[in-house]
Amino acid sequence: MWALTPLIIGIIGLCLLPFFAGAYLIEVVMMYFVYIILAQSYRLIVTIHDWQLYHVVLYGVGAYASGMIAKNFGIPVFVAIPLGGVMAGLMGMAITLPLLRTKGWGFYIATYGLAELIRLSWLKFRNPFGGSTGIINIPYPPVVAGIDFSEGTPYYYFSLGVMLAVLYMLYRIEKSQIGDSFKAISMDPELAASTGIDIPRHRLMACAIGGFFAGIAGGLLVHRLGAVDPKLFNIVTMLYLLIWVVVGGTKTFWGPIIGVFVMHTLFELSRPLIQIRPAFFGLSMIFVLVFMPGGIESLISKAVDRWRRLRNMPRAEAE
């Protein structure tokens, strides 16, 4: 129960935040929710050791699909967002399927090529993707039971609820037999295969699930902005995603959340230093890789373990 205390306090704090924060801070925190979903969905794929460079494009697929479905077919926003997630999951499987024979750096580079192919199609074709200007006039969420979800505070709570639901589902997947299979494949693929685990099937499954939740994040973003721009899903955004995950760590479920919180906070604080920001983030990633290979979460884990040892240690020995 005590282990859940920080989580409960954090959720209560997020629920109370709109009563004390200004409109700008509410918008910034909503972006944290989107990025946490994106980072956690990427970690699910990393769990099976399939580091790839198309995840941000799946985020874009969810954004484009959700926005176009809502705008062109009149589908309600709350239905369009999960449909965008489904489209992103299917796209993740479509990209991964022809690359199942590759692994390691070969898989890593090939995913970048296919991701660029999709992103450049958004830039090239004005119909239906809007070309380099993207798509505008995407519907905002409607009024439900007298609550206008297009306003900042209602959409904040909607985004918070979606984020918590996604985190719960991803946590349950990690603790399930599927999650154990992902970890087994990551640790020793040959041993996992010898125990009857179908590795290609699980790789496709990881990409489908991770892509679905990345698409959910894209849907949340696009229906808040009211527009979708292909520049939001370029390689720079993918590099930021890698930084969040690497800096936070991937060993535990909470690593990417820590990474997003720390690095996106630094991102916001460093806006006046926009010219040197890329160098700063690059140095931050190098520092973590050299001195904290397990990410920031490794320091927290060591601190918690040390505190537990000291608490369980006889008083005379501790002194």
Secondary structure, DSSP 8 states (H G I E B T S, - for coil): -GGGHHHHHHHHHHHHGGGTS-HHHHHHHHHHHHHHHHHHHHHHHHHTT---S-HHHHHHHHHHHHHHHHHHH---HHHHHHHHHHHHHHHHHHHHGGGTT--THHHHHHHHHHHHHHHHHHHH-HHHH-GGG-B-------EETTEETTSHHHHHHHHHHHHHHHHHHHHHHHTSHHHHHHHHHHH-HHHHHHTT--HHHHHHHHHHHHHHHHHHHHHHHHHHHT-B-GGGGSHHHHHHHHHHHHHH-SSSTTHHHHHHHHHHHHHHHTGGGTTTHHHHHHHHHHHHHHH-TT-HHHHHHHHHHHHHHHHHS-HHHH-
